[in-house]
Amino acid sequence: MYLCKVHTKISHSGIVESVADGCVKVRILQASACGACKVAGHCHAAEAKEKIVEVYGSDFTRYTPGQQVVVSTSGDVAGRALLLGFGVPFVVLVGVLVLVLVLTGDEGLSALCALAALIPYYGVLYLFRDRIRRQLTFYLE
């Protein structure tokens, strides 16, 4: 049995905010799917958020603030980021919720323990942020 791995690429256009010390900060506008709709201005479902993406590398001398660029990453990187940001915390939350509920029978305590269990998880993510940043890379086209 052969498995075919599809290599997708995720790209956003943006504007260079700053260039310093091997890091280019790019401001991108992340729009929801309905952001281009004619009535998006009157609808609260349509939302767009500005985000700053940090792109690390060695030779960014050709980029200047205000320049329009395209920031890209692979689908694998996006999947890993989603797993670390949402998948694992969901499993921790539900796992602790069920475990404490089975052991104590107290729903309120279970909910509090499940939420409290996320604090160490996100603390560990914060401690390993530099290592994670090297694995979840963006690049400029």
mmCIF file of the C-alpha atoms, coordinates in Angstrom:
data_MODEL
# 
_entry.id   MODEL 
# 
loop_
_atom_site.group_PDB 
_atom_site.id 
_atom_site.type_symbol 
_atom_site.label_atom_id 
_atom_site.label_alt_id 
_atom_site.label_comp_id 
_atom_site.label_asym_id 
_atom_site.label_entity_id 
_atom_site.label_seq_id 
_atom_site.pdbx_PDB_ins_code 
_atom_site.Cartn_x 
_atom_site.Cartn_y 
_atom_site.Cartn_z 
_atom_site.occupancy 
_atom_site.B_iso_or_equiv 
_atom_site.pdbx_formal_charge 
_atom_site.auth_seq_id 
_atom_site.auth_comp_id 
_atom_site.auth_asym_id 
_atom_site.auth_atom_id 
_atom_site.pdbx_PDB_model_num 
ATOM 1   C CA . MET A 1 1   ? 0.000   0.000  0.000  1.00 0.00 ? 1   MET A CA 1 
ATOM 2   C CA . TYR A 1 2   ? 1.410   3.373  -1.010 1.00 0.00 ? 2   TYR A CA 1 
ATOM 3   C CA . LEU A 1 3   ? 0.536   6.563  0.744  1.00 0.00 ? 3   LEU A CA 1 
ATOM 4   C CA . CYS A 1 4   ? 0.796   9.776  -1.206 1.00 0.00 ? 4   CYS A CA 1 
ATOM 5   C CA . LYS A 1 5   ? 1.682   12.802 0.858  1.00 0.00 ? 5   LYS A CA 1 
ATOM 6   C CA . VAL A 1 6   ? 0.297   16.013 -0.587 1.00 0.00 ? 6   VAL A CA 1 
ATOM 7   C CA . HIS A 1 7   ? 2.576   18.993 -0.125 1.00 0.00 ? 7   HIS A CA 1 
ATOM 8   C CA . THR A 1 8   ? 0.417   22.054 0.256  1.00 0.00 ? 8   THR A CA 1 
ATOM 9   C CA . LYS A 1 9   ? 1.675   25.573 0.660  1.00 0.00 ? 9   LYS A CA 1 
ATOM 10  C CA . ILE A 1 10  ? 0.000   28.293 2.669  1.00 0.00 ? 10  ILE A CA 1 
ATOM 11  C CA . SER A 1 11  ? 0.763   31.861 1.594  1.00 0.00 ? 11  SER A CA 1 
ATOM 12  C CA . HIS A 1 12  ? -0.322  35.316 2.719  1.00 0.00 ? 12  HIS A CA 1 
ATOM 13  C CA . SER A 1 13  ? 0.665   38.638 1.258  1.00 0.00 ? 13  SER A CA 1 
ATOM 14  C CA . GLY A 1 14  ? 1.814   41.238 3.726  1.00 0.00 ? 14  GLY A CA 1 
ATOM 15  C CA . ILE A 1 15  ? 3.853   44.355 4.321  1.00 0.00 ? 15  ILE A CA 1 
ATOM 16  C CA . VAL A 1 16  ? 7.282   44.405 5.946  1.00 0.00 ? 16  VAL A CA 1 
ATOM 17  C CA . GLU A 1 17  ? 7.100   46.193 9.302  1.00 0.00 ? 17  GLU A CA 1 
ATOM 18  C CA . SER A 1 18  ? 10.749  45.944 10.316 1.00 0.00 ? 18  SER A CA 1 
ATOM 19  C CA . VAL A 1 19  ? 14.019  44.213 9.487  1.00 0.00 ? 19  VAL A CA 1 
ATOM 20  C CA . ALA A 1 20  ? 16.517  43.574 12.283 1.00 0.00 ? 20  ALA A CA 1 
ATOM 21  C CA . ASP A 1 21  ? 18.933  40.897 13.521 1.00 0.00 ? 21  ASP A CA 1 
ATOM 22  C CA . GLY A 1 22  ? 17.973  38.165 11.040 1.00 0.00 ? 22  GLY A CA 1 
ATOM 23  C CA . CYS A 1 23  ? 14.257  38.685 11.599 1.00 0.00 ? 23  CYS A CA 1 
ATOM 24  C CA . VAL A 1 24  ? 11.736  40.284 9.276  1.00 0.00 ? 24  VAL A CA 1 
ATOM 25  C CA . LYS A 1 25  ? 8.410   41.218 10.853 1.00 0.00 ? 25  LYS A CA 1 
ATOM 26  C CA . VAL A 1 26  ? 5.594   41.123 8.308  1.00 0.00 ? 26  VAL A CA 1 
ATOM 27  C CA . ARG A 1 27  ? 2.075   42.461 8.929  1.00 0.00 ? 27  ARG A CA 1 
ATOM 28  C CA . ILE A 1 28  ? -0.559  40.293 7.293  1.00 0.00 ? 28  ILE A CA 1 
ATOM 29  C CA . LEU A 1 29  ? -4.319  40.716 7.139  1.00 0.00 ? 29  LEU A CA 1 
ATOM 30  C CA . GLN A 1 30  ? -5.986  37.438 8.042  1.00 0.00 ? 30  GLN A CA 1 
ATOM 31  C CA . ALA A 1 31  ? -9.535  37.585 6.683  1.00 0.00 ? 31  ALA A CA 1 
ATOM 32  C CA . SER A 1 32  ? -12.372 35.174 7.265  1.00 0.00 ? 32  SER A CA 1 
ATOM 33  C CA . ALA A 1 33  ? -13.889 33.347 4.304  1.00 0.00 ? 33  ALA A CA 1 
ATOM 34  C CA . CYS A 1 34  ? -16.796 35.749 4.126  1.00 0.00 ? 34  CYS A CA 1 
ATOM 35  C CA . GLY A 1 35  ? -14.622 38.856 4.248  1.00 0.00 ? 35  GLY A CA 1 
ATOM 36  C CA . ALA A 1 36  ? -15.032 39.458 0.506  1.00 0.00 ? 36  ALA A CA 1 
ATOM 37  C CA . CYS A 1 37  ? -18.822 39.268 0.639  1.00 0.00 ? 37  CYS A CA 1 
ATOM 38  C CA . LYS A 1 38  ? -20.793 42.360 -0.482 1.00 0.00 ? 38  LYS A CA 1 
ATOM 39  C CA . VAL A 1 39  ? -22.573 42.645 2.851  1.00 0.00 ? 39  VAL A CA 1 
ATOM 40  C CA . ALA A 1 40  ? -19.530 41.906 5.011  1.00 0.00 ? 40  ALA A CA 1 
ATOM 41  C CA . GLY A 1 41  ? -19.522 45.489 6.290  1.00 0.00 ? 41  GLY A CA 1 
ATOM 42  C CA . HIS A 1 42  ? -22.983 45.002 7.770  1.00 0.00 ? 42  HIS A CA 1 
ATOM 43  C CA . CYS A 1 43  ? -22.474 41.499 9.086  1.00 0.00 ? 43  CYS A CA 1 
ATOM 44  C CA . HIS A 1 44  ? -20.793 40.630 12.372 1.00 0.00 ? 44  HIS A CA 1 
ATOM 45  C CA . ALA A 1 45  ? -19.728 37.207 11.104 1.00 0.00 ? 45  ALA A CA 1 
ATOM 46  C CA . ALA A 1 46  ? -17.147 38.706 8.730  1.00 0.00 ? 46  ALA A CA 1 
ATOM 47  C CA . GLU A 1 47  ? -13.939 39.451 10.534 1.00 0.00 ? 47  GLU A CA 1 
ATOM 48  C CA . ALA A 1 48  ? -10.407 40.360 9.580  1.00 0.00 ? 48  ALA A CA 1 
ATOM 49  C CA . LYS A 1 49  ? -7.428  40.500 11.929 1.00 0.00 ? 49  LYS A CA 1 
ATOM 50  C CA . GLU A 1 50  ? -4.004  42.001 11.477 1.00 0.00 ? 50  GLU A CA 1 
ATOM 51  C CA . LYS A 1 51  ? -1.179  39.748 12.627 1.00 0.00 ? 51  LYS A CA 1 
ATOM 52  C CA . ILE A 1 52  ? 2.572   40.136 12.788 1.00 0.00 ? 52  ILE A CA 1 
ATOM 53  C CA . VAL A 1 53  ? 4.517   37.147 11.459 1.00 0.00 ? 53  VAL A CA 1 
ATOM 54  C CA . GLU A 1 54  ? 8.202   36.855 12.335 1.00 0.00 ? 54  GLU A CA 1 
ATOM 55  C CA . VAL A 1 55  ? 10.325  35.327 9.576  1.00 0.00 ? 55  VAL A CA 1 
ATOM 56  C CA . TYR A 1 56  ? 13.811  34.250 10.643 1.00 0.00 ? 56  TYR A CA 1 
ATOM 57  C CA . GLY A 1 57  ? 16.765  33.796 8.319  1.00 0.00 ? 57  GLY A CA 1 
ATOM 58  C CA . SER A 1 58  ? 20.190  35.111 7.497  1.00 0.00 ? 58  SER A CA 1 
ATOM 59  C CA . ASP A 1 59  ? 20.070  37.418 4.460  1.00 0.00 ? 59  ASP A CA 1 
ATOM 60  C CA . PHE A 1 60  ? 17.231  39.907 4.676  1.00 0.00 ? 60  PHE A CA 1 
ATOM 61  C CA . THR A 1 61  ? 19.161  42.961 3.444  1.00 0.00 ? 61  THR A CA 1 
ATOM 62  C CA . ARG A 1 62  ? 16.980  43.266 0.331  1.00 0.00 ? 62  ARG A CA 1 
ATOM 63  C CA . TYR A 1 63  ? 13.809  43.859 2.360  1.00 0.00 ? 63  TYR A CA 1 
ATOM 64  C CA . THR A 1 64  ? 12.777  47.295 3.577  1.00 0.00 ? 64  THR A CA 1 
ATOM 65  C CA . PRO A 1 65  ? 9.890   48.451 5.768  1.00 0.00 ? 65  PRO A CA 1 
ATOM 66  C CA . GLY A 1 66  ? 6.772   49.116 3.704  1.00 0.00 ? 66  GLY A CA 1 
ATOM 67  C CA . GLN A 1 67  ? 7.701   46.585 1.017  1.00 0.00 ? 67  GLN A CA 1 
ATOM 68  C CA . GLN A 1 68  ? 5.009   44.129 -0.050 1.00 0.00 ? 68  GLN A CA 1 
ATOM 69  C CA . VAL A 1 69  ? 6.039   40.465 0.333  1.00 0.00 ? 69  VAL A CA 1 
ATOM 70  C CA . VAL A 1 70  ? 4.473   37.003 0.410  1.00 0.00 ? 70  VAL A CA 1 
ATOM 71  C CA . VAL A 1 71  ? 4.935   34.920 3.573  1.00 0.00 ? 71  VAL A CA 1 
ATOM 72  C CA . SER A 1 72  ? 4.663   31.157 3.080  1.00 0.00 ? 72  SER A CA 1 
ATOM 73  C CA . THR A 1 73  ? 4.867   27.924 4.983  1.00 0.00 ? 73  THR A CA 1 
ATOM 74  C CA . SER A 1 74  ? 4.050   24.308 4.286  1.00 0.00 ? 74  SER A CA 1 
ATOM 75  C CA . GLY A 1 75  ? 0.827   22.561 5.188  1.00 0.00 ? 75  GLY A CA 1 
ATOM 76  C CA . ASP A 1 76  ? 2.813   20.212 7.436  1.00 0.00 ? 76  ASP A CA 1 
ATOM 77  C CA . VAL A 1 77  ? 4.037   23.157 9.510  1.00 0.00 ? 77  VAL A CA 1 
ATOM 78  C CA . ALA A 1 78  ? 0.506   24.541 9.770  1.00 0.00 ? 78  ALA A CA 1 
ATOM 79  C CA . GLY A 1 79  ? -0.758  21.128 10.883 1.00 0.00 ? 79  GLY A CA 1 
ATOM 80  C CA . ARG A 1 80  ? 1.926   20.871 13.553 1.00 0.00 ? 80  ARG A CA 1 
ATOM 81  C CA . ALA A 1 81  ? 1.074   24.362 14.810 1.00 0.00 ? 81  ALA A CA 1 
ATOM 82  C CA . LEU A 1 82  ? -2.624  23.489 15.008 1.00 0.00 ? 82  LEU A CA 1 
ATOM 83  C CA . LEU A 1 83  ? -1.819  20.273 16.836 1.00 0.00 ? 83  LEU A CA 1 
ATOM 84  C CA . LEU A 1 84  ? 0.323   22.084 19.432 1.00 0.00 ? 84  LEU A CA 1 
ATOM 85  C CA . GLY A 1 85  ? -2.087  24.998 19.814 1.00 0.00 ? 85  GLY A CA 1 
ATOM 86  C CA . PHE A 1 86  ? -5.431  23.209 19.780 1.00 0.00 ? 86  PHE A CA 1 
ATOM 87  C CA . GLY A 1 87  ? -5.212  19.399 19.441 1.00 0.00 ? 87  GLY A CA 1 
ATOM 88  C CA . VAL A 1 88  ? -3.013  18.540 22.415 1.00 0.00 ? 88  VAL A CA 1 
ATOM 89  C CA . PRO A 1 89  ? -4.715  21.049 24.751 1.00 0.00 ? 89  PRO A CA 1 
ATOM 90  C CA . PHE A 1 90  ? -8.106  19.583 23.823 1.00 0.00 ? 90  PHE A CA 1 
ATOM 91  C CA . VAL A 1 91  ? -6.913  16.068 24.662 1.00 0.00 ? 91  VAL A CA 1 
ATOM 92  C CA . VAL A 1 92  ? -5.418  17.282 27.974 1.00 0.00 ? 92  VAL A CA 1 
ATOM 93  C CA . LEU A 1 93  ? -8.617  19.170 28.832 1.00 0.00 ? 93  LEU A CA 1 
ATOM 94  C CA . VAL A 1 94  ? -10.955 16.254 28.109 1.00 0.00 ? 94  VAL A CA 1 
ATOM 95  C CA . GLY A 1 95  ? -8.597  13.676 29.635 1.00 0.00 ? 95  GLY A CA 1 
ATOM 96  C CA . VAL A 1 96  ? -8.261  15.534 32.942 1.00 0.00 ? 96  VAL A CA 1 
ATOM 97  C CA . LEU A 1 97  ? -11.981 16.325 32.968 1.00 0.00 ? 97  LEU A CA 1 
ATOM 98  C CA . VAL A 1 98  ? -12.948 12.659 32.616 1.00 0.00 ? 98  VAL A CA 1 
ATOM 99  C CA . LEU A 1 99  ? -10.252 11.412 35.006 1.00 0.00 ? 99  LEU A CA 1 
ATOM 100 C CA . VAL A 1 100 ? -11.175 13.798 37.832 1.00 0.00 ? 100 VAL A CA 1 
ATOM 101 C CA . LEU A 1 101 ? -14.893 13.223 37.237 1.00 0.00 ? 101 LEU A CA 1 
ATOM 102 C CA . VAL A 1 102 ? -14.440 9.451  37.524 1.00 0.00 ? 102 VAL A CA 1 
ATOM 103 C CA . LEU A 1 103 ? -12.271 9.762  40.646 1.00 0.00 ? 103 LEU A CA 1 
ATOM 104 C CA . THR A 1 104 ? -14.336 12.368 42.510 1.00 0.00 ? 104 THR A CA 1 
ATOM 105 C CA . GLY A 1 105 ? -17.777 12.545 40.891 1.00 0.00 ? 105 GLY A CA 1 
ATOM 106 C CA . ASP A 1 106 ? -17.703 16.336 41.323 1.00 0.00 ? 106 ASP A CA 1 
ATOM 107 C CA . GLU A 1 107 ? -18.394 18.135 38.029 1.00 0.00 ? 107 GLU A CA 1 
ATOM 108 C CA . GLY A 1 108 ? -17.314 21.567 39.240 1.00 0.00 ? 108 GLY A CA 1 
ATOM 109 C CA . LEU A 1 109 ? -13.996 20.288 40.560 1.00 0.00 ? 109 LEU A CA 1 
ATOM 110 C CA . SER A 1 110 ? -13.478 18.346 37.332 1.00 0.00 ? 110 SER A CA 1 
ATOM 111 C CA . ALA A 1 111 ? -13.997 21.452 35.222 1.00 0.00 ? 111 ALA A CA 1 
ATOM 112 C CA . LEU A 1 112 ? -11.615 23.531 37.353 1.00 0.00 ? 112 LEU A CA 1 
ATOM 113 C CA . CYS A 1 113 ? -8.936  20.828 37.293 1.00 0.00 ? 113 CYS A CA 1 
ATOM 114 C CA . ALA A 1 114 ? -9.284  20.453 33.520 1.00 0.00 ? 114 ALA A CA 1 
ATOM 115 C CA . LEU A 1 115 ? -8.797  24.187 33.007 1.00 0.00 ? 115 LEU A CA 1 
ATOM 116 C CA . ALA A 1 116 ? -5.929  24.280 35.515 1.00 0.00 ? 116 ALA A CA 1 
ATOM 117 C CA . ALA A 1 117 ? -4.207  21.418 33.649 1.00 0.00 ? 117 ALA A CA 1 
ATOM 118 C CA . LEU A 1 118 ? -3.773  23.723 30.648 1.00 0.00 ? 118 LEU A CA 1 
ATOM 119 C CA . ILE A 1 119 ? -1.582  26.134 32.636 1.00 0.00 ? 119 ILE A CA 1 
ATOM 120 C CA . PRO A 1 120 ? 1.433   23.793 32.815 1.00 0.00 ? 120 PRO A CA 1 
ATOM 121 C CA . TYR A 1 121 ? 0.930   22.761 29.169 1.00 0.00 ? 121 TYR A CA 1 
ATOM 122 C CA . TYR A 1 122 ? 1.069   26.329 27.875 1.00 0.00 ? 122 TYR A CA 1 
ATOM 123 C CA . GLY A 1 123 ? 3.922   27.028 30.315 1.00 0.00 ? 123 GLY A CA 1 
ATOM 124 C CA . VAL A 1 124 ? 5.946   24.223 28.732 1.00 0.00 ? 124 VAL A CA 1 
ATOM 125 C CA . LEU A 1 125 ? 5.125   25.586 25.260 1.00 0.00 ? 125 LEU A CA 1 
ATOM 126 C CA . TYR A 1 126 ? 6.401   28.979 26.399 1.00 0.00 ? 126 TYR A CA 1 
ATOM 127 C CA . LEU A 1 127 ? 9.631   27.485 27.754 1.00 0.00 ? 127 LEU A CA 1 
ATOM 128 C CA . PHE A 1 128 ? 10.286  25.648 24.483 1.00 0.00 ? 128 PHE A CA 1 
ATOM 129 C CA . ARG A 1 129 ? 9.198   28.540 22.226 1.00 0.00 ? 129 ARG A CA 1 
ATOM 130 C CA . ASP A 1 130 ? 12.638  28.948 20.633 1.00 0.00 ? 130 ASP A CA 1 
ATOM 131 C CA . ARG A 1 131 ? 12.854  25.266 19.754 1.00 0.00 ? 131 ARG A CA 1 
ATOM 132 C CA . ILE A 1 132 ? 9.290   25.280 18.425 1.00 0.00 ? 132 ILE A CA 1 
ATOM 133 C CA . ARG A 1 133 ? 10.022  28.433 16.402 1.00 0.00 ? 133 ARG A CA 1 
ATOM 134 C CA . ARG A 1 134 ? 12.866  26.615 14.613 1.00 0.00 ? 134 ARG A CA 1 
ATOM 135 C CA . GLN A 1 135 ? 10.494  23.781 13.681 1.00 0.00 ? 135 GLN A CA 1 
ATOM 136 C CA . LEU A 1 136 ? 7.574   25.991 12.633 1.00 0.00 ? 136 LEU A CA 1 
ATOM 137 C CA . THR A 1 137 ? 9.282   28.135 10.029 1.00 0.00 ? 137 THR A CA 1 
ATOM 138 C CA . PHE A 1 138 ? 8.014   30.719 7.588  1.00 0.00 ? 138 PHE A CA 1 
ATOM 139 C CA . TYR A 1 139 ? 9.828   31.977 4.530  1.00 0.00 ? 139 TYR A CA 1 
ATOM 140 C CA . LEU A 1 140 ? 9.547   34.932 2.168  1.00 0.00 ? 140 LEU A CA 1 
ATOM 141 C CA . GLU A 1 141 ? 8.904   34.503 -1.527 1.00 0.00 ? 141 GLU A CA 1 
# 
